[in-house]
Each structure stands twice: as C-alpha cells, then as structure tokens.
C-alpha cells in the first residue's frame, strides 16, 4: 500500500486521524478460535506454583469470560491428582454452563487414550483428545523410533479414541523441524483414521514467520479444507506472538496460547497479547475481562506481571514524560478519545484501566499541573517550582505521599 492510497481502516470516533500503514493486513486470514494451554503447558514451567482444583475452576471461568473457546485440562494419565482435577473441571464446566470446551492431552499410547476415555465417561461430557507424538528426526533419533512405528502408534491411538466416540486432534511434536515426507505420511494417516484436526507445533521456538507460512500452507495442502489446523508455538527466539498471527494468516484456524506466555522453558504465545491483536484486527471478544484473567493466573501461579507488560502491566496506560503529558493534557481539553490515543494504542477503559500521568525526573510542568488538579490543588508558581525541583532531583517516579509532603511544606511556608 502506498502512502497516497486511501486508508482502509479508520478507528471511530477518531475518523480520519489514524493512517493505517498496516494496510488492513491484520484482518486477513480465517476466523480463529483459541485454545488455552495454561493449565497444561503453562504448568510445565519450572517457575510456577501448582494451583488447587478450585483455582483451576476459577481460571476456566476467567477464560470463558474472555471469550476463549477451548481449554486444555492437562494429561489425566500422569497422576491420580491430574485425573481427579480434570474430572472436577469437567463437572464444573457443565455445572456452571461455561462457554468453553474441554481438551485433554495424551501420548499416542493406549494408557493415555484410555485415561481420556474414562474421564469423558465419568464426567458425562464430550472431551477432545489431543494426541501427540514426536515427528522430527531429532526426536526419533533420541527415542530410537522409525516412521513405521510412528504410523502404527498414530493409527492405534486414534482408532482407540474414535471407537469411544472422542473427537481427535493429531499433534505432531516438533513439527517445525520435521521432514516434509514424514509430516505428509503422519497427517494423511491421522485423517484417514478419523482425526478432524491436526496441530503443528513449534516445540522449541525454532520457526520464523516465513517458516510458519510455508509449514501451515504445506499442512493445508496435505489435509484439505475440511480439516482444522491448530498452531502451537513457543517463544525461545521471541517470535511466538508474531508466529501465531502469521499462522492465522496462512490458514490455521485455532491458535494455542497461555496466560502471560508462561510455559515450558521460556514459555508460549501470550494469550492476552493474542487477544489484543485479534481485537485490533476486528475480533469481537471483549478486552475488559483480560485483566482479571491475567491477575488470577499471576496470583495463583506466583508469576508477577512485569510493569512494562503490554495491555495489563502497570505502565501500559501510564506516563511520567513531560512531552507526552503535555500532549495528553492538551487533548483532554478537546476530546476524550483523542487524549487516550495521542500517546496510546487504545482507550484504557477498554481493559478496565485508567490513564495515569505521574511526576518524575523526566516530567514537565504539565505533569505537575495535572497531578495538582487531580488532587484538588490549584497550580501556583511556588507549588510548580517546588514540585519540579523535587522531581528533577529524584531517581524514580515520585509517590503521591512524597508529592503531598512537598505541597504541605510549600503551603505551610506561605
């Protein structure tokens, strides 16, 4: 798109104020559903605290409120606790009438599939079986597997799950480092045996966006248009979010992510950032519940949200810079939307937050005037001078208590 081309996307009510150099590309790609992996891959992070089943159920409520359609409840075959937790979560989904559908993971071995079948029978609700096997030469070399074994295990596991009436997603682990011929054989076998979805995985965060595009298009060519394609990515080279968005454009119709990007090693695609980018592309899932979703996981898993984290971090809608504050204050005198967007991506109210102007070493008179008026003080020359002097000598943003002490000192001396 050239700079002279008409803008394909205007952001109401600021009609005509935003020129979109993205050329509307965010809206390209299929409609996607989301699968939350926090209670499976997220709990594989070595840094998290394991939640109680009650906390897991609250997590499901937070996911449902955020418009997330699917949740992976874990691997019920790993322990009695994992199985019981999954059972209680399934029952809670039914009892609370949550708009979220359960998925359980399992290896392509009979015991793992049997555990998912038993869980579905005991809970009385349909569970999607996400059955995985390593497909890269690296993995098969480590395990001593060959392609006939991979195909046999794939067939046997899917046959077992389908005989029990379970929907199956076939997951090729380490897809992004796998040989095309191996993937073609495995995907074809999985579809032949009744899998309705395949999942391509960037298990160690190896892929680049161009690689994602090539792989997803290859997968679509193999499985056809009637089979779903999931994208599951990790963030080892910092490309998880970009890769998920590119996977959508290339043809993936379900994306996996976790709260705050937690997961194995350095983590996965961050669900809140995926929700943000899909919302900016026109998705109808609300952003307001995302803060509570992230806060819940941060609390129960013991993973603090960094101040600089996009959308839900403390600094997402906060500035202490003089130039920024001056523009925001001027805009506030004209239009609320303008004030939110002159130095912001979206209105803070859309996430249930508020715009904040603080006072610190990088601040100017606009910051101080705004702070004074917000706290019920009329800006005066002595107050402005004293507060700016205090701010310029500080090594961080000043607290309200510190600023109030300056105000009291100045007013007491007048």
C-alpha positions in Angstrom: 0.0 0.0 0.0 1.4 3.4 -1.0 1.3 6.5 1.3 -1.2 8.0 -1.1 -3.6 5.1 -1.0 -6.9 5.6 0.8 -6.8 4.4 4.4 -8.6 1.0 4.6 -9.2 1.1 8.4 -10.4 4.1 10.3 -10.7 4.0 14.1 -14.0 5.5 15.2 -14.6 8.0 16.8 -11.3 9.4 15.6 -12.4 9.1 11.9 -9.6 10.3 9.6 -7.0 10.7 12.3 -5.2 7.4 12.0 -3.5 6.4 8.8 -3.0 2.6 8.8 0.4 1.6 7.3 -0.5 -2.0 8.1 -2.8 -1.8 5.0 -5.5 -3.7 6.8 -3.4 -6.9 6.9 -4.4 -7.6 10.5 -7.9 -8.5 9.3 -6.7 -11.0 6.7 -6.9 -14.8 7.5 -9.6 -17.1 8.7 -11.7 -16.6 11.7 -9.9 -18.4 14.5 -10.8 -20.0 17.8 -8.5 -20.0 20.8 -7.3 -22.9 22.9 -5.9 -22.0 26.3 -2.9 -24.1 27.3 -2.2 -22.5 30.7 -3.5 -25.5 32.7 -1.3 -27.9 30.7 1.7 -26.3 29.0 1.7 -23.4 31.4 2.0 -25.7 34.4 5.1 -27.2 32.8 7.0 -24.0 33.6 9.7 -24.8 36.2 8.9 -21.4 37.9 5.2 -21.7 38.6 3.3 -22.8 41.7 0.8 -25.6 41.1 -2.8 -24.4 41.6 -5.6 -26.1 43.5 -8.5 -27.5 41.6 -10.7 -24.7 43.0 -8.2 -22.2 41.5 -8.3 -24.1 38.2 -12.0 -23.8 38.1 -11.9 -20.1 38.6 -9.3 -20.0 35.8 -11.9 -21.7 33.5 -14.4 -19.0 34.4 -11.9 -16.3 33.6 -11.2 -18.0 30.2 -14.8 -18.3 29.4 -15.5 -14.6 30.2 -12.7 -13.6 27.9 -14.3 -15.5 25.0 -11.7 -18.3 24.8 -13.4 -21.3 23.3 -11.3 -24.3 24.4 -9.2 -25.2 27.4 -6.6 -28.0 27.7 -7.2 -29.6 31.1 -3.9 -31.4 31.2 -2.8 -35.1 30.9 -5.1 -37.2 33.0 -2.8 -40.2 32.7 0.1 -38.6 34.6 -1.2 -39.0 38.1 -4.3 -39.6 40.2 -4.4 -35.9 41.1 -4.2 -34.8 37.4 -7.1 -37.2 36.6 -9.3 -36.0 39.6 -8.6 -32.4 38.8 -9.6 -32.9 35.2 -12.8 -34.6 36.3 -13.7 -31.8 38.7 -13.0 -29.2 36.0 -15.2 -31.1 33.5 -18.0 -31.2 36.0 -17.6 -27.5 36.8 -17.9 -26.7 33.1 -21.2 -28.5 32.9 -22.5 -27.2 36.3 -21.5 -23.6 35.6 -22.6 -23.8 32.0 -19.3 -22.3 30.9 -19.0 -21.5 27.2 -15.7 -23.4 26.9 -15.0 -26.9 25.7 -12.5 -29.3 27.3 -9.5 -30.8 25.7 -7.1 -33.3 27.3 -3.7 -34.2 26.0 -2.2 -37.7 25.8 0.6 -39.5 24.1 -0.2 -41.9 21.3 -0.1 -44.8 23.7 -3.1 -46.9 24.9 -2.9 -45.9 28.6 -3.1 -42.2 27.9 -6.0 -42.6 25.5 -7.8 -44.8 28.0 -7.5 -42.2 30.7 -9.2 -39.6 28.5 -11.9 -42.0 27.5 -12.6 -42.8 31.2 -12.6 -39.1 32.1 -15.3 -38.4 29.4 -17.4 -41.3 30.6 -17.2 -40.3 34.3 -17.9 -36.6 33.6 -20.6 -37.2 31.1 -19.3 -34.6 28.7 -17.5 -34.7 25.4 -13.7 -34.3 25.6 -11.4 -33.7 22.7 -8.4 -35.9 22.7 -5.2 -34.1 21.7 -2.9 -37.0 20.9 0.8 -36.2 20.3 3.9 -37.9 19.0 7.4 -36.5 18.1 7.9 -36.3 14.4 11.3 -34.7 13.9 14.4 -36.6 13.1 15.9 -35.2 16.3 13.2 -36.8 18.4 13.1 -40.1 16.6 16.9 -40.4 16.8 16.7 -39.8 20.6 13.9 -42.3 21.0 15.1 -44.9 18.5 11.8 -44.7 16.5 11.2 -45.1 12.8 8.4 -44.0 10.5 6.5 -47.3 10.6 6.4 -47.1 14.4 5.1 -43.5 14.3 2.4 -44.5 11.8 1.4 -47.6 13.8 1.2 -45.6 17.1 -0.8 -42.9 15.4 -3.3 -45.3 13.9 -3.7 -47.3 17.1 -4.3 -44.3 19.3 -6.7 -42.6 17.0 -8.6 -45.8 16.4 -8.9 -46.3 20.2 -10.2 -42.8 20.8 -12.6 -42.8 17.8 -14.1 -46.1 18.9 -15.0 -44.4 22.1 -16.6 -41.5 20.3 -13.9 -38.9 21.1 -13.0 -36.1 18.7 -9.3 -36.3 18.0 -6.7 -33.7 17.2 -3.4 -35.3 16.0 -0.4 -33.4 17.3 3.0 -33.7 15.6 5.5 -32.6 18.2 8.5 -30.5 16.8 6.7 -30.1 13.5 8.8 -27.1 12.6 12.0 -29.2 12.5 10.3 -32.3 10.8 10.8 -33.7 7.3 8.0 -32.9 4.8 7.7 -36.6 3.8 7.3 -37.6 7.5 4.6 -35.0 8.1 2.7 -35.9 4.9 2.6 -39.5 6.0 1.6 -38.8 9.5 -1.1 -36.2 8.7 -2.5 -38.4 6.0 -2.7 -41.4 8.4 -4.3 -39.3 11.1 -7.0 -38.0 8.8 -7.6 -41.5 7.3 -8.2 -42.8 10.9 -10.7 -40.1 11.8 -8.8 -37.1 13.3 -10.7 -33.9 12.5 -7.9 -31.6 13.3 -4.1 -31.6 13.2 -1.8 -29.4 15.3 1.5 -28.1 14.0 3.9 -27.4 16.8 6.9 -25.1 17.1 8.0 -27.1 20.2 11.3 -25.3 20.8 10.5 -21.9 19.2 12.6 -22.7 16.1 10.3 -21.1 13.4 10.5 -17.7 11.8 7.3 -16.1 10.3 8.3 -17.2 6.8 8.8 -20.7 8.0 5.4 -20.7 9.7 3.8 -19.6 6.5 5.4 -22.3 4.5 4.6 -25.0 7.1 0.9 -24.1 7.6 0.4 -23.8 3.8 2.0 -27.2 3.4 -0.2 -28.7 6.1 -3.3 -27.3 4.5 -2.3 -28.7 1.1 -2.0 -32.2 2.8 -5.1 -32.2 4.9 -7.5 -30.3 2.6 -10.0 -27.6 3.5 -12.3 -29.7 5.8 -9.7 -30.5 8.4 -8.9 -28.0 11.1 -5.3 -26.8 11.7 -4.0 -25.7 15.1 -0.9 -23.7 15.7 1.1 -24.2 18.9 4.2 -22.1 19.4 6.9 -21.4 21.9 8.9 -18.2 22.5 12.5 -19.4 22.5 13.6 -16.8 19.9 11.0 -14.2 20.9 8.7 -14.8 17.9 5.8 -16.7 19.5 3.2 -13.9 19.1 4.3 -12.9 15.6 4.3 -16.6 14.5 0.8 -17.2 15.9 -0.5 -14.2 13.9 1.3 -15.3 10.8 -0.1 -18.9 11.2 -3.6 -17.4 11.2 -2.9 -15.6 8.0 -1.5 -18.7 6.4 -4.6 -20.8 7.2 -4.5 -22.0 10.8 -8.0 -21.8 12.3 -7.2 -22.4 16.0 -4.4 -20.9 18.0 -2.9 -22.0 21.3 -1.7 -19.6 24.0 -1.2 -19.3 27.7 -1.7 -16.6 30.3 1.3 -14.2 30.4 3.0 -16.6 28.0 4.1 -19.0 30.7 5.1 -22.5 29.8 7.9 -24.9 29.1 11.3 -23.2 29.2 10.7 -19.5 28.2 7.1 -20.0 27.5 4.4 -19.9 24.8 2.4 -17.3 22.9 0.9 -14.9 25.5 -2.9 -15.2 25.4 -3.6 -11.6 26.5 -1.4 -10.3 23.6 -3.1 -12.6 21.2 -6.5 -11.4 22.4 -5.3 -7.8 22.0 -4.0 -8.3 18.4 -7.1 -10.2 17.4 -9.3 -7.4 18.9 -7.4 -4.8 16.9 -8.0 -6.9 13.8 -11.7 -6.8 14.5 -12.5 -9.8 16.7 -15.5 -9.4 19.0 -14.0 -11.0 22.1 -14.1 -8.4 24.9 -10.9 -7.0 26.3 -12.3 -5.9 29.6 -12.1 -9.5 31.2 -8.5 -9.9 30.2 -7.1 -8.0 33.2 -8.9 -10.3 35.7 -7.8 -13.3 33.6 -4.1 -12.3 33.9 -4.4 -11.2 37.5 -5.8 -14.6 38.5 -3.0 -16.6 36.9 -0.3 -14.2 38.2 -1.7 -14.7 41.7 -2.3 -18.5 41.8 0.9 -19.4 39.9 3.1 -16.9 41.6 4.2 -15.2 38.4 4.3 -11.4 38.8 3.1 -9.3 35.9 6.0 -7.0 34.8 5.2 -3.3 34.9 6.1 -2.9 31.2 3.9 -5.9 30.1 1.6 -4.8 27.2 -2.1 -4.3 28.0 -2.1 -5.4 31.6 1.2 -4.2 33.0 1.2 -1.3 35.5 2.8 1.0 32.9 0.5 0.1 30.0 -1.5 3.4 30.3 0.9 5.4 32.4 3.4 8.1 31.6 5.8 10.4 33.6 7.3 12.0 30.5 6.8 15.8 30.0 6.3 15.8 26.3 3.8 13.0 26.4 1.9 14.5 29.4 1.7 17.9 27.7 0.1 16.4 24.6 -2.3 14.3 26.6 -3.4 17.3 28.7 -4.0 19.4 25.6 -6.0 16.6 24.1 -8.1 16.1 27.2 -9.3 19.7 26.7 -10.6 18.7 23.3 -11.8 15.1 23.2 -11.5 12.0 25.5 -10.8 9.7 22.6 -8.0 11.9 21.4 -6.5 12.1 24.8 -6.5 8.3 25.1 -4.9 7.8 21.6 -2.4 10.6 21.2 0.1 8.5 23.0 -1.8 5.3 23.3 -2.9 2.3 21.2 -6.4 2.0 22.7 -8.6 3.6 25.4 -7.7 2.3 28.9 -11.4 1.9 29.7 -11.5 -0.9 27.1 -9.4 -3.0 29.5 -11.0 -1.5 32.6 -8.0 0.7 33.4 -7.4 4.5 33.5 -4.9 6.9 32.0 -2.3 7.9 34.6 0.1 10.9 34.5 2.9 10.7 37.1 5.7 13.0 38.2 9.3 12.1 38.0 12.8 13.1 36.7 11.5 13.2 33.0 8.4 15.3 33.8 7.5 18.8 32.9 5.0 21.4 34.2 2.1 19.6 32.5 2.7 16.6 34.7 2.7 18.7 37.8 -0.3 20.7 36.9 -2.2 17.6 36.1 -1.3 16.0 39.4 -2.2 19.1 41.4 -5.6 19.4 39.8 -6.3 15.7 40.2 -5.6 16.1 43.9 -7.7 19.2 44.4 -4.9 21.8 44.4 -4.8 24.9 42.2 -1.5 25.1 40.5 0.6 28.1 41.6 4.0 29.2 40.7 5.6 28.3 44.1 4.0 24.8 44.0 5.0 24.2 40.4 8.6 25.3 41.1 8.9 23.2 44.3 7.4 20.1 42.8 9.5 20.3 39.7 12.7 20.8 41.7 11.8 17.7 43.8 11.1 15.7 40.7 14.2 16.7 38.8 16.4 15.5 41.7 14.6 12.2 42.0 15.8 8.8 40.7 12.3 7.4 40.1 8.7 8.5 39.8 7.5 10.1 43.0 4.7 8.7 45.1 1.6 10.7 46.0 2.8 10.8 49.6 6.2 12.3 48.5 4.4 14.9 46.4 1.9 15.7 49.1 4.7 16.4 51.6 6.2 19.0 49.2 2.7 20.6 48.8 2.3 20.8 52.6 5.8 22.3 53.1 5.2 25.0 50.4 1.7 25.8 51.7 2.9 26.0 55.2 5.6 28.5 54.3 3.2 30.9 52.6 
